[in-house]
Amino acid sequence: MGGGVHRSGGASSGELVTEALETEPPERRQMRRGGTGAGMRRRALERRSQSGSLTARGGGAAARAKVSGCGWGLAVAGGVGGNWPAFVPVHDASHKAYIGIQNMGTAFTRRFEADYIGSQVPVKLMHMEGLYELFVSKFAYAAMDLSMLPFKVHFKTKLTYRILTYEDEDEAGRADVDISTGEIFESESPGRMQWDDDCPWSEWYSAEDPVKGFELLAIWSERVAESSLDMAELENASPLEADSWFLYPSLPQNLGISDGNTIGFASQLRLLVKALEMSLEAQYVEDFLSVEKSASENLSSSAFIPPPTVLDRVLKDLFHEVTEAQVGFSLDEHKSSRAIKGSPLESLFGQFCLHALWFGNCNIRAIAVLWIEFVREVRWCWEESQALPRMPSNGAIDLSTCLINQKLHMLSICINKKSLQGKGHDIGRHDDSASADLQQNMQIQTKFSASHGAREGFSSNDRKSSARVAGSMMLLRSYKIMHAPITQDPPPMTEDMHEERLQAAEAMGDSFSFSAQLEKDILASDMSAFKAANPDAVFEDFIRWHSPKDWESDCSEKLEESRTYSMEESAYEWPPRGRLSERMSDIGNSWRKIWNEALPLPASEQKPLLDPNREGEKVLHYLETLRPHQLLSQMVSTAFRAAADTLNQTSFGGLKQMTTKMGQLYITMASILKYMQSDNMTSDSEVIKDLSRLCVTFEQVEKLILLAASLHRKFLQSPHLVEAIFSDYYDYYLQEMGTGSSQGHKRKEFDKPQEIQSQDRKVIAGMFTPPTAAQSWRKVTSMGNLLNGNEPISGELIFSKRDRANGSYFDSSTPKHCQQEIETYRMYVSQTSNDLRVALSVASCD
């Protein structure tokens, strides 16, 4: 202990003696070779002792040890043993008692004794003053109370405290989850919280705390005691007053493949990949439920289907227990999340995939049951015109998501459109942002019209479907202010609809003309609405509003959009100088033809651009006839993305390594999961192997996330400790990350300590919860030095006594080069509340 920081272990007494010798500074070891003749006093003490043993054991054994010691002591002195110490066991083997001797290479020798008490340690020897008196008894031969004699003794102390881990506490409050059925069995103590109850993954599983605990070493450097009262004073001192604190975290031994007992996202994703392999065995999802068609050996009895109560609970969570906060998609998703073609975390299909990971342990039959019931619930929402939960009912369809999510978004829009049509609401899109400027622009238009002698504006009956005024633009012929109409929303399209139209365009051989034809319905609708909102408008007016780039103004004229009309301004030239672009001026221009054919109809009276009934039924047909491998491929992409997005919400402080690791995970997932979009990807075994390796990488990152979160929660007031511990662990196991397999050899367990500075000691001390009344009954027999009422689990002490060789009664036989202070006695003590190990070394000239 004197030479460094060592953790206590279960070494034998002989090993403890060796440790005490090895930790001694070399210069002191050289000094002690001079000897002092203290062996005379040691033999006098042995004659006085009742037992002859180091800790008062049977005297017969000590006598045998003394006899045997003489024999091999002569051998060592004769050069047989060299300078290495020799030890022999004494007493019964269970006592782990040893004696030894070492030839120092000169006329001096060092003798050793080691003893062990495995149970019923005397109360006196559990305290420092008792150990002090034991050490003094080895060189003091006065027949009086040793506690009253002044002896200058040097000593060092190291106490080890252990923070109770979660597993060491009462686990009566733990909730058990049956992975095969998905059922949750509530504990007997529902009020007891798990360490990760408010972590983002706790909705899906309860993780074992990766931080198994901490060991705290409190070290007092060399002190001098002259009586047992000094030792009693130190025993009553607070560990906060120790010279040094070192914290040893107990962390996971590896980040490789788990043994199968660890439950997390990675373990369930691995099962989902297996289900993907099996998805090619059937043409339809229902085939996995048919006894006749599911004769594959892979579909064994282990593919358990959860009971209806579990299925009902999942469907209820998906469709009937959605709060307003759950409707919107996550706004703090990772910037690389959208590179994965899956469904957003909070979307309906995203939540379905996460539920599927835990439903029936993610076997293919359970997935088939859940999907069929899921589609039935979706059809019920359609037929009853009920809003589809967790899905937006308007807006553009996000083509970067998977096709199932696009289809569900389309269905949600169709349900909303059908519901609005049934209530007689307008189907156009409104822009209310500029409606507040209508009155001001009308005043400007009145002043402008009066200055140009224009006619009065249209009455309210003349204008239909007007949303707002179109800035400061005026109609070319009537000099009236232009109104922007309410128009229909462009019909939403999924990516397969885009592909169908593109294939049709390529088949016709003129993709440009066909693209223009695709826009004809939308363009005609906008023209009709514009005519309804602006009677007497001409084609040039529509172009100025709808396609400003096709209206070419003269260089001398300012853009009309930048004009501001006021009473002080002079009159502008009217009509404005400009013309249509060359494209729009062609005689056969399709836009002018559509304009001439368009009728002035407001959007509410037009034929809808989107037929919600037809498109809604098409979506349901897609969902009900989806091939198993198409379903599973999209589930794999979505499940990986949703699981990563869930972990990404974890709060772990400013750990740069973890932020970088999450970014790398998203990039890796995007590069591998892009092959999920191909219909024949499941026939490629390399893709399955890549997915299996991705599961390993995901598991490593998931373990790091759990570790970072656990450390962050334990050291909220000392974030630099989190960074130090996590950085050391990350660097230590860096070569294991991303290997895709477990290491072939066992690595040494991570045990790097962190030195705790004085400003952090109260934070660490606060992690020691005071013991309960049932745990504190042993305080009377404790070792002292309590930390928040917690006694140390072990203690190590080193006592030493130093003498000067010159001027003593053995001065005549002492070599001249040893006329200095040397260490004559040294005792090493290792103790717990249940056992005691003592090792003594004595240097002498006899």
Disulfide bonds with the S-S distance in Angstrom:
none
